[in-house]
Amino acid sequence: MNVIQSFPYIYPELILVAGGLLLVLLDLFISNKRLLGYGAIAVLLLSLLPMNPYTHGAEIFNGMLIIDRFSCFFKIFTVLVMSLIILISQDYKSLMEKYRGEYYSLLVFLAFGMMLMASAANLLMLQLSIELVSLTSYLLVAFNKKDARSSEAALKYYLVGVIASSIMLYGMTYLYGLTGSLSFHDIFSYFRDGTADSVVILVFMLMIMAGLGFKIAMVPFHWWVPDAYEGAPTPITAFLSVGSKAVGFAVLYRTFMMVFPAFYSDWSSLLGVLAIVTMTLGNIVAVSQHNLKRLLAYSSIAHAGYILVGVAIGYTNWAQEAILTYLLTYYLMNLGAFIILIIVSNTLNSDELEDYSGLAQRAPGLAACFALFLLSLTGVPPLAGFFGKYYIFAAAIEAGNSNPFSYWMAVAIAINSVIAAYYYFRVIRQMYLVEPEDMGVIRQPLTLKLALGLMVFFTVTLSLYLSPVAEFIRQTSSMLTWY
């Protein structure tokens, strides 16, 4: 499809670009920056109107982008994540009022980059969209520039990101030199006859895996996570734990399933091993954490390992549904947990575990919500997190008939779920069984209460009525565009 014919398919992205530029201009004239935040949410929600989640797929801009149900799912996911991030940022007191307008416009541009990532079908477009998302993320992590921890976190995040991106770009360069094309379709066609040297291709895949592994916090590209999560503004930490990770998995899944299916037996085993190592390291290190942002950081590494199991299994319908279901449930419970961290840190100016002592006595509703999200993250039935893990576990068992290593991944999921239960229940114990040192009132602003209420409502609703959502996800995954 040529350029002129392609424009109607990218109306959501055009709305975000126009809206982001408008926010930059309005920031010069509007003193009440909260209005800009609500304007950014309006721009994001407006971008949903032209989307067709039931599209049958189209290659646009001469194959640079693909618009299908898979990409639409992640575009909708991006809008929901970013809207909530902006909402919870409204009353996050550590953000300097003077720069809030820039902050909101950066989040809108970040959503634009994430949408391009989800639709990328060309190595050049993939690299450009990843760099747009990465550079904007570096700025947002360092946004509290008067906080030394924020600057340190951004520097570590940037250095690891540059190294991972350089490795991936190097692999893409060799891939282009070998195949003579940047198009996913052409590269797939080149490898389809099976004459390419699998050892050489495996090296290219490892290089690309390095860059994408950084985005999803996969071992050994996870070292930036704890420091970046701890030093970044908490709403940005929430974004990194959910939004950035989600589109990273979208790109990883689409790239390997559409470009390298001929070498599935090679990369699936490697990803399976990395999945086990990632979930195990994340859970074991999380056990010793006393700062809740760092605890949730290592927890997010572990959850990345669970989702990697679905990517490693690859082609089965269960695997495709499991990835999308897990990402959706993880979005609800993890963002809910970070909202509570924002509420408490606004009052206590701390994210240390001991400061949550007796939270059930100081703010019983807040403690109950936090316990709900932690239990869901653990995978306790019948909460939403249980269904996410169940889908991944069932996908691994189903794939075991053709790939016995999948059984080992299923065992690893079961063992790691037990380890995770220890540190999640440790937080619940601190809230309910340890006496508080201070009985002061914890302030709960309206916007944060609204965001928290939405996360609780959808977590409970998804726990009770998963079937309609599961059916939509099933249709989405079955319509992933294949070559």
CORMO-V352857 format. One record per helix or strand of 2 or more residues. SS is the DSSP state (~ for helix, > for strand). FROM is the first residue (numbers start at 0). LEN is the number of residues. Records with the same first field share a line. If there is no record, write none. Layout:
SS = FROM-LEN  FROM-LEN
This chain:
~ = 2-24  32-14  68-21  96-23  122-19  147-32  183-9  197-19  223-8  233-26  260-26  291-22  316-32  352-4  358-4  363-15  383-16  404-29  445-19  466-12
> = 57-3  64-3
